[in-house]
Amino acid sequence: MKIDPKKITIKEVGPRDGLQNESVFVPTPDKIAWINQMSHTGLTYMEVTSFVHPKWIPALADAVEVVSGIERVPGVTYAALVPNAKGLERALTAQVDEVSVFMSASETHNLKNINKTREETYPILGETTQAALAAGKTVRGYVSTVFGCPYEGAVSVNDVIRVTESLLEMGVSEVSLGDTIGVAQPRQVQEVLEVLLRRFPTDKLAMHFHDTRGMAMANVLVSLEMGMTTFDSSLGGLGGCPYAPGASGNIATDDLLYMLHGLGMQTGIDAEKLQAAALFIQEKMGRPLMSHSMQACQA
């Protein structure tokens, strides 16, 4: 197997995507302590919370307190999900480094997740992106349901192209392609990337896999072979989408790291320190984390 990339970027989304669907509220000091631990593992990017209205994501109601309370380690980008101008105002007050905006490739999921059509969403994201850029922040874009929608089923790659182009035209620096419900399989990932990479450079795209059907790692391998170098993941396999029935956890950062290091990839991340951070949040949540690495650790 020939895999070219030697420097891989892992973007840790556990504190946001991992915790957003949890019924147990992790206390603010524990969130801060967990993020601080991960800041010293070699990770260079963490999405630490969401500034969506607390009514919709109560698990992250303490967004301002978390971002304001964490230790800022040089070389680490601390990002947060921001839905609109009002959320951006709170995010800027808390001094996030990067703003993440989001929408879906499928119309129905966008309506369920954002309560707006895709056409209604573009101006809101454009306004948010321009305001964030004017404030000196970088902006990242998420496209959900790239490989399948819980309501519509198959999603046209042309819809993915349209949303991706729109986000890049707004000024986002990178678009993360989300397999929101974990339905992607390797051949599909290859076919979709073959189309997208004819239009967009690899450094403008990232992959965001969920592991509902156990395909996430295989999908990462195909993405690597296609030249992709940036992957979102969640420590311990935490995660899920409140507005995507059947969505399970993200690909686990600890499992991903094990595979990448085995392939000779350079990530700059210390696996032992990362495992200690996984054990910490597992204890605070009071339930086992589902990553294979955590199960092996505790066997």
C-alpha positions in Angstrom: 0.0 0.0 0.0 1.5 3.3 -1.1 0.6 6.3 1.2 2.4 9.5 0.4 1.7 11.9 3.2 4.3 11.9 6.0 2.9 14.8 8.1 -0.7 14.3 9.2 -2.8 16.8 11.1 -5.3 15.5 13.6 -8.0 18.0 14.7 -9.4 17.0 18.1 -13.1 17.6 18.2 -14.0 15.7 21.4 -14.7 18.6 23.7 -17.3 19.8 21.2 -18.5 17.0 18.9 -17.8 14.4 21.5 -19.6 16.0 24.4 -22.5 17.7 22.6 -24.7 14.6 22.5 -24.0 13.5 26.1 -26.9 13.3 28.5 -24.5 13.8 31.4 -23.3 17.4 31.9 -19.5 17.4 32.4 -18.8 20.1 35.0 -17.0 23.1 33.6 -13.8 22.7 35.7 -13.5 19.1 34.4 -13.9 20.2 30.8 -11.2 22.8 31.3 -8.9 20.3 33.0 -9.4 17.8 30.2 -8.7 20.4 27.5 -5.6 21.5 29.4 -4.3 17.9 29.5 -4.8 17.5 25.8 -3.0 20.8 25.2 0.2 19.1 26.3 -0.1 15.9 24.2 1.2 17.4 21.0 -2.2 18.1 19.5 -2.0 21.4 17.5 -5.8 21.9 17.1 -8.8 21.5 19.4 -12.4 22.4 18.9 -13.3 23.1 22.5 -17.0 24.0 22.6 -20.0 25.4 20.7 -21.6 28.8 20.8 -25.0 27.4 19.7 -27.8 28.5 22.0 -27.7 26.5 25.2 -31.3 25.5 24.7 -30.3 23.4 21.7 -27.0 22.0 23.1 -27.3 22.0 26.9 -24.2 19.9 27.3 -22.1 22.9 26.1 -24.0 25.7 27.9 -20.8 26.8 29.6 -19.0 27.7 26.3 -17.8 31.2 27.5 -16.6 29.9 30.8 -14.7 27.0 29.1 -12.9 29.1 26.5 -12.1 31.8 29.0 -10.8 29.4 31.5 -8.5 27.1 29.5 -4.7 27.4 29.5 -3.5 28.6 26.1 -0.5 26.6 25.0 1.6 28.2 22.2 1.2 26.3 18.9 -2.3 25.1 19.7 -5.4 26.5 17.9 -8.5 26.6 20.1 -11.6 26.7 17.9 -15.3 26.7 18.6 -18.5 26.0 16.6 -20.4 29.2 15.8 -23.9 29.3 14.2 -24.5 33.0 13.5 -23.5 36.6 14.4 -24.9 36.3 17.9 -22.9 33.2 18.6 -19.9 34.9 17.1 -20.2 37.8 19.5 -20.0 35.4 22.5 -17.1 33.5 20.8 -15.1 36.7 20.3 -15.7 37.8 23.8 -14.2 34.5 25.0 -11.3 35.0 22.5 -11.5 31.8 20.4 -8.7 31.4 17.9 -10.8 30.0 15.1 -14.4 30.0 14.3 -16.2 26.9 12.8 -19.3 27.4 10.7 -21.5 24.6 9.5 -24.3 23.5 7.2 -25.5 20.3 5.6 -25.2 19.0 2.0 -28.8 17.6 2.3 -31.8 19.9 2.6 -33.7 18.0 5.2 -30.8 17.6 7.6 -30.0 21.3 7.3 -33.7 22.1 8.2 -33.5 19.7 11.2 -30.1 20.9 12.4 -30.3 24.7 11.6 -34.0 25.2 11.1 -33.3 26.8 7.8 -33.1 25.8 4.1 -29.6 25.7 2.5 -30.4 28.9 0.6 -31.4 30.7 3.8 -28.2 29.5 5.5 -25.7 30.9 3.1 -26.2 34.6 4.0 -26.0 33.9 7.7 -22.8 31.9 7.3 -21.4 34.6 5.0 -22.1 37.3 7.5 -20.6 35.3 10.3 -17.5 34.4 8.3 -16.9 38.0 7.2 -17.3 39.3 10.7 -14.9 36.7 12.1 -12.3 37.5 9.4 -12.7 41.2 10.2 -12.0 40.4 13.8 -8.7 38.7 12.8 -9.9 35.1 13.2 -9.6 32.2 10.8 -12.7 30.4 9.8 -13.3 26.7 9.2 -16.4 25.2 7.5 -18.2 21.9 8.1 -20.3 20.2 5.6 -22.5 17.5 7.2 -24.2 14.5 5.5 -21.6 14.4 2.7 -21.9 10.6 2.3 -25.5 10.1 3.4 -28.5 11.7 5.2 -30.6 10.1 7.9 -33.7 11.6 6.3 -33.0 11.6 2.5 -30.6 8.7 2.1 -28.0 9.2 -0.7 -26.6 12.7 -1.2 -25.5 14.0 -4.6 -21.9 14.9 -4.9 -23.0 17.9 -6.8 -24.7 19.2 -3.7 -21.5 18.7 -1.8 -19.6 20.6 -4.4 -22.0 23.5 -4.3 -21.8 23.8 -0.5 -18.0 23.4 -0.5 -17.6 26.1 -3.2 -19.9 28.5 -1.4 -18.0 28.1 1.9 -14.6 28.6 0.3 -15.9 31.7 -1.6 -17.0 33.1 1.8 -13.4 32.9 3.0 -13.2 29.8 5.0 -9.7 28.4 5.1 -10.7 24.7 5.1 -13.8 22.6 4.6 -14.3 19.5 6.7 -16.3 16.8 4.9 -18.6 15.0 7.4 -19.8 11.5 7.3 -22.4 12.5 10.0 -24.1 9.2 10.4 -21.2 6.9 9.6 -22.6 5.4 6.4 -19.6 5.9 4.2 -17.6 2.9 2.9 -14.2 3.0 1.2 -15.3 2.8 -2.4 -17.7 5.6 -1.9 -15.1 7.7 -0.2 -12.7 7.1 -3.1 -15.4 8.0 -5.7 -16.5 11.2 -3.9 -12.9 12.4 -3.4 -12.0 11.7 -7.0 -14.7 14.2 -8.0 -13.9 16.8 -5.3 -10.1 16.7 -5.7 -10.6 17.6 -9.4 -12.0 20.9 -8.1 -10.4 21.6 -4.8 -6.8 21.2 -3.5 -6.2 18.7 -0.7 -5.1 21.5 1.7 -8.6 23.0 1.5 -10.3 19.8 2.6 -10.4 17.6 5.7 -12.2 14.4 6.5 -14.6 13.9 9.4 -15.7 10.3 9.9 -18.1 8.7 12.3 -17.7 5.0 13.1 -21.3 3.8 13.2 -20.6 0.8 11.0 -17.0 0.3 11.8 -15.8 1.7 8.5 -14.1 4.9 9.8 -10.6 3.6 9.8 -10.9 2.0 6.4 -12.2 5.3 5.1 -9.2 7.1 6.6 -6.9 4.7 4.7 -8.6 5.4 1.4 -8.4 9.1 2.1 -4.7 8.9 2.9 -4.2 7.1 -0.4 -6.0 9.9 -2.2 -3.6 12.4 -0.6 -5.7 13.7 2.3 -3.7 14.8 5.3 -6.1 16.4 7.8 -8.6 14.3 9.9 -11.0 15.2 12.6 -11.3 12.8 15.5 -12.6 12.5 19.0 -10.7 11.1 22.0 -12.1 7.8 23.1 -14.6 7.7 20.2 -16.9 10.2 22.0 -19.5 11.8 19.8 -22.8 11.9 17.8 -25.2 14.4 16.4 -28.3 15.4 18.3 -30.1 15.9 14.9 -28.9 12.8 13.1 -30.7 9.7 14.3 -28.3 6.7 14.4 -25.1 8.8 14.5 -22.6 7.2 16.8 -19.2 8.4 17.9 -16.5 10.0 15.8 -13.5 8.0 14.8 -11.4 7.8 18.0 -8.3 9.9 18.2 -6.4 7.2 20.1 -7.3 4.5 17.5 -6.4 6.8 14.6 -3.1 7.7 16.2 -2.2 4.0 16.7 -2.8 3.3 13.0 -1.0 6.4 11.7 2.1 5.8 13.9 2.1 2.2 12.7 2.1 3.4 9.1 5.1 5.6 9.9 3.1 8.9 9.8 4.3 11.9 11.8 1.7 13.5 14.0 3.7 15.0 16.8 1.3 13.6 19.3 2.4 11.6 22.4 0.2 8.5 22.6 0.8 7.9 26.4 -0.2 11.5 27.3 -3.2 11.2 25.1 -4.3 7.9 26.8 -4.0 9.6 30.2 -6.3 12.3 28.9 -8.8 9.7 27.7 -8.7 7.9 31.1 -9.4 11.3 32.8 -12.5 12.1 30.8 -13.7 8.5 31.1 -13.6 8.8 34.9 -15.4 12.1 34.8 -18.2 10.8 32.6 -18.6 7.7 34.7 -18.8 5.2 31.7 -16.4 3.4 29.5 -15.2 5.0 26.4 -15.7 2.9 23.3 -12.5 3.3 21.4 -10.6 0.0 20.7 -7.5 1.5 22.3 -9.3 2.2 25.6 -10.8 -1.2 25.6 -7.3 -2.8 25.1 -5.9 -0.5 27.8 -8.4 -1.7 30.3 -8.5 -5.4 29.3 
